[in-house]
């Protein structure tokens, strides 16, 4: 789904990526969490009027996918095609993800460029042939160090387990090609030192720095025990290690070695959003590969935490995977997009519960936000026939609202747009919503309406204009988070006739007061957040 909005021509795009997701199974809440975060971030920057490029996609090579396909009696390509078209792409469309591109690692635009990149490194002497034996986790597609393994218990007693997947590792021995990763330890540490915001959050940065300080081993970048992957160009008995293949999508998708103009105006990524379990690949291997090729490094690698259900990391393998559709069918898509970024501090682990979602939906969305929109529209309809009156009697109470809006806009723009603090940015907007609710409660427009004097009418008009104008700004600020709801509110306020399309409103300009024209037609549309039905039973 391509994005729209005004762009600064010629400027480098604000380029954001999600990980490309393995197609060994259907997406769960964890995948959607990262993708929605990237969507909110890029929508926010679009509403700053910036040129934006948002990339997501699927990782379709490697032993894990080959085995999954075999277990299902189909070829790896047929399995990938089925999962992409029937599960991954439909979910992103369902969740209103406005990605500009969807890269698949089986596409020729990717595989050809991967071979060229690796051939370049080989020609430069960055890759050599050697042998390796060690514990390998198929789930991670990664060789493990002995210190990273767990002792198995129960059915796995006497075996070593992957700490992430809790399944036995396999001892692999093969002749491979190696990338001289060990030569990049000092260069990486120097980059981390010079760019303290390169890895976020700080706990993730500390973990990576400590790991690199221990010294890096050269990286096995090919596999010869299976053939589902991109062939090593100078030795077709080997396929390129799936992580080298996967990481290069961030370059191949924006025209590496194919479209110089596109590549120059987009690469490198400003933000790589990743799960913390794949942080090292993005914060160590990827920048080292770029250094070896003389390419610029990304702006930042931001690791989100794990979503937990009952204290367990969400994944299919431990049966805590929940389909996003299980929640959107009950709460709605916009509430879903809002909840996880509101409830969990980005970068930290967070627990999901149906009860918490229900409580926040009712309290914050339905009662605070939705009820405010309904009350204001109803009162403009009742007292002014649906025509927004002009404010002519501003006082201290109104100045407090003007100031509150300016604070909310500045805080939300800084937190979401710069700091990736989605929770903090959303809370800034909802604090303002609460302030406007408090303003209406204190001003009691239903009592002021009984005063038929010119002063009374002017006061009532000012109260309702102030509330409606506040909602105009809220619609703009929440549009990246809840686009469908914001559009409904924009329509209810009659804002398009006087201000144009919601997508064209700049977040940084939304604090300007008095933008919604007096005389706008305000209508009471459908309730923004309907009362929840009882929780469905299995």
C-alpha positions in Angstrom: 0.0 0.0 0.0 1.7 3.2 -1.1 1.7 6.3 1.0 0.5 9.7 0.0 1.3 13.2 1.3 3.4 16.2 0.5 7.1 15.6 0.1 10.2 17.7 0.0 11.6 16.9 -3.4 15.3 16.2 -3.6 15.7 15.6 0.1 16.8 12.2 1.4 13.9 10.1 2.4 13.3 9.3 6.0 13.8 5.5 5.6 12.4 3.1 8.2 12.6 -0.7 8.0 11.1 -3.6 9.9 12.9 -6.9 10.0 11.9 -9.1 7.1 9.9 -11.9 8.7 10.4 -15.6 8.3 7.7 -17.3 6.4 7.9 -20.6 8.3 4.5 -19.7 9.9 1.7 -17.1 10.0 2.3 -13.7 11.7 1.5 -13.2 15.4 1.2 -10.2 17.7 4.9 -9.8 18.0 5.4 -9.3 14.3 2.5 -6.9 14.1 3.8 -4.9 17.1 7.0 -4.0 15.3 5.2 -3.3 12.0 2.6 -1.0 13.5 5.3 0.9 15.4 7.1 1.5 12.1 3.9 2.5 10.4 3.1 5.1 13.2 6.6 6.4 13.0 6.6 6.8 9.2 3.0 8.2 9.1 4.2 10.8 11.7 7.1 11.9 9.5 4.8 12.1 6.5 2.6 14.4 8.5 5.7 16.6 9.1 5.7 17.0 5.3 8.8 14.8 4.9 9.7 12.4 2.1 9.4 8.9 3.6 10.1 5.4 2.6 8.8 2.5 4.7 10.0 -1.1 4.0 8.8 -4.4 5.2 8.9 -7.9 3.7 9.7 -11.6 4.1 12.8 -13.7 4.6 12.2 -16.8 2.5 15.5 -18.7 2.4 17.3 -21.0 4.9 17.1 -24.4 6.5 14.2 -23.5 8.8 11.9 -22.7 5.9 13.1 -25.6 3.8 12.2 -28.0 6.7 8.8 -26.4 7.2 8.0 -26.7 3.5 9.1 -30.4 3.5 6.9 -31.1 6.5 4.0 -29.6 4.6 4.8 -31.6 1.4 5.5 -28.6 -0.8 8.5 -26.8 -2.3 10.1 -24.0 -0.2 9.0 -21.5 -2.9 5.4 -22.7 -3.0 5.3 -22.5 0.8 6.7 -19.0 0.8 4.2 -17.9 -1.9 1.3 -19.3 0.0 2.3 -17.7 3.3 3.0 -14.3 1.8 -0.2 -14.0 -0.2 -2.5 -15.7 2.3 -1.1 -14.5 5.6 1.5 -11.7 5.7 0.4 -9.2 3.0 -3.4 -9.5 4.0 -2.6 -8.8 7.6 -0.6 -5.7 6.8 -3.5 -4.5 4.7 -5.9 -5.4 7.5 -3.9 -3.4 10.0 -3.8 -0.3 7.7 0.0 -0.5 7.3 1.1 2.1 4.7 4.4 0.4 3.6 6.0 1.8 0.4 7.5 -1.5 -0.6 7.4 -5.2 0.3 10.6 -7.1 -0.4 10.8 -10.8 -0.7 14.3 -12.4 -0.6 13.3 -14.8 -3.4 12.8 -11.9 -5.8 15.4 -11.6 -8.6 15.9 -7.9 -7.7 17.2 -9.1 -4.4 19.1 -12.3 -5.2 21.1 -10.9 -8.0 22.2 -7.9 -5.9 23.1 -10.2 -3.0 25.4 -12.2 -5.2 27.1 -9.0 -6.5 27.6 -7.7 -2.9 29.1 -10.9 -1.7 31.3 -11.2 -4.9 32.6 -7.7 -4.2 33.6 -8.6 -0.7 35.3 -11.8 -2.0 37.2 -9.8 -4.6 38.4 -7.4 -1.9 39.8 -10.2 0.2 37.1 -9.8 2.9 36.0 -13.5 2.5 38.1 -16.7 2.7 37.5 -20.4 2.8 37.7 -22.4 6.0 36.1 -25.1 8.1 33.9 -24.8 11.1 32.2 -27.1 13.6 29.9 -26.0 16.3 26.4 -26.0 17.9 23.8 -24.6 15.5 20.2 -23.6 16.2 18.0 -24.0 13.1 15.3 -21.8 14.6 17.8 -18.9 14.9 19.7 -19.9 11.7 22.9 -19.2 13.8 25.9 -21.0 15.3 25.9 -20.6 19.0 28.8 -20.1 21.5 28.9 -22.7 24.3 28.1 -20.0 26.9 24.9 -19.1 25.1 23.4 -22.6 25.6 21.1 -24.0 28.3 21.3 -27.5 29.8 18.3 -29.6 28.8 15.9 -31.1 31.3 13.1 -33.7 31.0 12.8 -35.0 27.5 15.9 -32.9 26.6 18.0 -34.1 29.5 21.7 -34.4 28.5 21.3 -32.1 25.5 22.2 -28.5 25.0 19.4 -26.1 24.2 19.1 -22.8 22.4 18.2 -20.2 25.0 15.6 -18.5 22.8 13.8 -21.5 21.3 14.4 -24.0 24.2 15.1 -26.7 21.7 18.3 -28.9 21.2 21.0 -27.4 19.0 22.6 -29.6 16.3 26.4 -30.0 16.0 27.3 -29.0 12.4 30.6 -29.5 10.7 31.1 -28.0 7.3 33.6 -26.3 5.0 32.4 -22.7 4.6 33.4 -19.3 3.4 34.1 -16.8 6.2 33.7 -13.0 6.4 36.6 -11.3 8.3 34.3 -10.0 11.0 37.0 -10.2 13.7 38.8 -7.3 11.9 35.9 -4.9 12.6 35.7 -5.0 16.4 37.7 -1.8 17.0 35.9 0.0 14.1 32.5 -1.0 15.5 33.4 0.1 19.0 34.6 3.4 17.7 31.3 3.9 15.8 29.3 3.1 19.0 31.4 5.6 20.9 31.0 8.4 18.4 27.3 7.7 17.9 25.8 6.9 21.3 22.3 6.8 19.9 23.2 4.2 17.2 21.7 1.3 19.3 18.6 1.8 21.4 17.5 1.4 24.1 20.6 1.9 26.3 20.3 -1.6 27.7 20.6 -3.0 24.2 23.6 -0.8 23.4 25.4 -1.9 26.6 24.8 -5.6 25.6 26.2 -5.1 22.2 29.2 -3.1 23.3 30.1 -5.7 25.9 29.8 -8.5 23.4 32.0 -6.8 20.8 34.6 -5.9 23.5 35.1 -9.6 24.1 36.4 -9.9 20.5 34.5 -11.0 17.4 35.0 -14.3 15.6 35.0 -14.5 11.8 31.5 -15.1 10.4 30.6 -18.2 8.4 28.7 -16.7 5.5 27.9 -19.8 3.5 26.3 -23.2 4.0 26.9 -26.4 2.0 24.6 -28.9 3.9 21.4 -27.7 2.2 20.6 -25.7 -1.0 17.6 -23.5 -0.3 19.3 -20.1 -0.6 21.2 -17.7 -2.9 24.1 -19.5 -4.5 27.6 -18.3 -3.7 28.5 -16.8 -7.1 32.1 -18.3 -7.4 31.1 -21.7 -5.8 27.6 -23.0 -6.5 28.1 -25.9 -4.0 27.4 -23.3 -1.3 24.5 -21.0 -0.6 24.9 -17.7 1.1 24.2 -17.7 4.9 20.6 -16.6 5.3 21.4 -13.7 7.6 23.8 -12.2 5.1 21.1 -12.6 2.5 18.4 -11.2 4.7 20.3 -8.1 6.0 21.0 -7.0 2.4 17.3 -6.5 1.7 17.7 -3.0 3.3 20.0 -2.1 0.4 18.6 -4.2 -2.5 15.0 -2.9 -1.9 16.1 0.7 -2.5 18.1 0.1 -5.6 21.6 -1.0 -4.6 23.6 -1.6 -7.8 20.5 -1.1 -9.8 19.0 2.3 -9.3 21.7 4.7 -8.2 19.3 7.7 -7.9 16.9 5.8 -5.7 19.7 4.4 -3.6 21.4 7.8 -3.1 18.1 9.4 -2.0 17.1 6.7 0.4 20.0 4.6 1.8 21.0 4.2 4.5 18.0 3.6 6.8 17.4 6.2 9.4 15.8 3.6 11.7 16.0 -0.2 11.6 13.3 -1.5 13.9 14.2 -5.0 15.2 13.3 -7.5 17.9 15.9 -7.7 20.6 16.6 -11.3 19.8 18.0 -10.3 16.4 19.8 -7.2 17.6 23.4 -8.5 17.2 22.9 -9.3 13.5 21.8 -5.7 12.9 24.1 -3.9 15.3 27.3 -5.9 14.6 27.2 -8.0 11.4 25.2 -5.5 9.3 27.4 -2.4 10.0 30.6 -4.5 9.6 29.3 -5.6 6.1 28.6 -2.0 5.2 32.0 -0.9 6.4 33.7 -3.6 4.3 31.8 -2.3 1.3 32.5 1.4 2.0 28.8 2.1 2.4 27.2 4.5 5.0 25.8 3.1 8.2 22.2 3.4 9.4 21.2 6.1 11.7 20.0 3.9 14.5 19.0 0.3 15.3 16.1 0.3 17.7 15.3 -2.9 19.5 11.8 -3.4 20.8 11.2 -5.8 23.7 9.2 -9.0 23.7 5.5 -9.2 24.0 4.7 -11.6 26.8 1.6 -13.7 27.5 1.7 -15.4 30.9 5.4 -14.4 31.2 6.4 -16.3 28.0 7.8 -14.7 24.9 5.2 -14.8 22.2 5.9 -17.3 19.5 4.3 -20.2 17.8 6.8 -22.7 19.3 5.6 -22.1 22.9 1.9 -21.9 21.9 1.4 -18.3 23.1 1.0 -17.0 19.6 -2.2 -15.0 19.2 -3.5 -13.8 15.9 -3.9 -10.1 15.6 -7.3 -10.8 14.0 -8.4 -12.3 17.3 -8.1 -8.9 18.8 -9.1 -6.6 15.9 -12.4 -8.5 15.5 -13.3 -7.5 19.1 -11.6 -4.1 19.7 -11.3 -2.8 16.1 -8.2 -2.1 14.1 -7.5 1.4 15.3 -7.8 0.4 19.0 -5.4 -2.5 18.3 -2.9 -0.1 16.7 -3.2 2.2 19.7 -3.1 -0.3 22.5 0.3 -1.9 22.2 2.1 1.3 21.7 0.2 2.9 24.5 0.5 0.1 27.0 4.1 -0.9 26.5 7.2 1.4 26.6 8.9 0.8 23.3 12.2 -1.0 23.9 11.0 -2.8 27.0 9.3 -6.2 27.4 5.6 -5.9 28.0 2.8 -8.2 29.0 -0.5 -8.4 27.1 -3.8 -9.3 28.7 -7.3 -9.1 27.4 -8.4 -7.5 30.7 -5.9 -4.7 30.4 -6.9 -4.0 26.8 -10.6 -3.9 27.7 -10.0 -1.6 30.7 -7.8 0.9 28.7 -10.2 0.8 25.7 -13.2 1.7 28.0 -11.4 4.3 30.1 -9.2 6.1 27.6 -10.7 5.5 24.2 -14.4 5.3 24.8 -14.9 7.4 27.9 -12.2 10.1 27.5 -11.7 10.5 23.8 -14.8 9.1 22.1 -17.2 10.6 24.7 -15.6 14.1 24.3 -16.1 14.0 20.5 -19.7 12.9 20.9 -20.5 15.5 23.5 -19.0 18.4 21.6 -20.8 17.5 18.3 -24.1 17.0 20.2 -23.9 20.4 21.9 -22.9 22.3 18.7 -25.9 20.6 17.1 -28.3 21.4 19.9 -27.3 25.0 20.6 -26.1 26.2 17.2 -27.9 24.0 14.7 -24.6 22.2 13.7 -22.8 25.3 12.7 -19.6 25.9 14.5 -19.8 29.3 16.3 -16.9 31.8 16.5 -15.0 32.3 19.8 -15.3 35.9 20.9 -15.0 35.7 24.7 -11.6 34.0 25.3 -10.3 34.2 28.9 -7.9 32.5 31.2 -9.6 29.1 30.8 -9.1 29.2 27.0 -5.5 30.3 27.3 -4.9 27.3 29.5 -6.2 25.1 26.6 -4.1 26.9 24.0 -1.0 26.4 26.2 -2.0 22.8 26.8 -2.2 22.1 23.1 1.1 23.7 22.4 2.7 21.5 25.0 1.0 18.4 23.8 2.1 19.0 20.2 5.7 19.7 21.1 6.0 16.8 23.4 4.3 14.3 21.0 6.4 15.4 18.1 9.6 15.1 20.1 8.8 11.7 21.7 7.3 10.0 18.6 9.2 11.7 15.8 12.6 11.7 17.4 12.8 9.5 20.4 10.6 6.6 19.3 8.8 6.9 22.6 5.4 6.0 21.3 3.9 5.6 24.7 5.1 9.0 25.9 3.8 10.7 22.7 0.4 9.1 22.9 0.1 9.9 26.6 0.9 13.6 25.8 -2.0 13.7 23.4 -4.4 11.9 25.9 -3.3 14.2 28.7 -4.6 17.0 26.5 -7.8 15.2 25.8 -8.3 14.9 29.6 -7.6 18.6 30.0 -10.3 19.4 27.4 -12.7 17.1 29.2 -11.9 18.9 32.5 -12.4 22.3 30.7 -15.9 21.3 29.6 -16.8 20.0 33.1 -15.7 23.2 34.7 -17.3 25.6 32.1 -20.6 23.7 32.2 -21.9 24.8 28.8 -25.3 23.2 29.5 -25.7 25.7 32.2 -24.3 28.6 30.2 -26.8 27.8 27.5 -29.6 28.9 29.8 -28.3 32.5 29.8 -29.9 34.2 26.8 -27.9 37.4 27.1 -25.4 38.3 24.4 -22.6 37.7 26.9 -24.0 34.2 27.7 -24.3 33.3 24.0 -20.8 34.6 23.4 -19.5 32.5 26.3 -21.3 29.4 25.1 -19.9 29.9 21.6 -16.4 30.3 22.9 -16.6 27.1 25.0 -17.8 25.0 22.1 -15.4 26.5 19.6 -12.5 25.8 22.0 -13.6 22.2 22.4 -14.1 21.6 18.7 -10.8 23.3 17.8 -9.1 21.1 20.4 -10.5 18.0 18.7 -9.3 19.3 15.3 -5.7 19.2 16.6 -6.3 15.8 18.3 -7.5 14.3 15.0 -4.2 15.5 13.4 -2.0 14.2 16.2 -3.7 10.8 16.4 -4.0 10.3 12.7 -0.7 8.3 12.5 -1.8 6.1 15.3 -5.6 5.7 14.5 -6.1 6.8 10.9 -9.7 5.5 10.5 -10.9 7.1 13.7 -9.1 10.4 13.0 -10.8 10.6 9.6 -14.2 10.0 11.2 -13.5 12.8 13.6 -12.2 15.1 10.8 -15.4 14.5 8.9 -17.6 15.1 12.0 -15.9 18.5 12.5 -16.5 19.5 8.9 -12.8 20.2 8.8 -12.0 19.1 5.2 -14.1 21.9 3.6 -12.0 24.6 5.3 -8.6 22.9 5.9 -8.3 20.2 3.3 -7.4 16.5 3.6 -6.4 15.3 7.0 -3.2 13.6 5.6 -2.0 17.0 4.5 -2.1 18.6 7.9 1.3 19.1 9.5 1.7 17.8 13.0 4.1 20.6 13.9 1.6 23.2 12.8 -1.4 21.6 14.6 -0.8 23.7 17.7 -1.7 26.9 15.9 -4.9 28.1 17.3 -8.1 29.0 15.4 -7.5 26.9 12.3 -10.9 25.3 12.2 -13.1 27.9 10.5 -16.2 29.2 12.3 -19.2 28.2 10.3 -17.9 24.7 9.7 -20.7 22.1 9.6 -20.4 19.8 12.7 -22.3 16.6 12.6 -22.6 13.8 15.2 -21.4 10.7 13.3 -21.1 7.1 14.6 -19.6 6.6 18.0 -15.8 6.5 17.6 -15.3 3.7 20.1 -18.5 1.5 20.5 -19.1 -0.3 23.8 -17.4 -3.6 23.8 -19.4 -6.8 23.7 -18.7 -9.5 26.2 -15.3 -11.3 25.6 -15.9 -14.1 23.2 -15.5 -17.6 24.6 -13.6 -20.3 22.9 
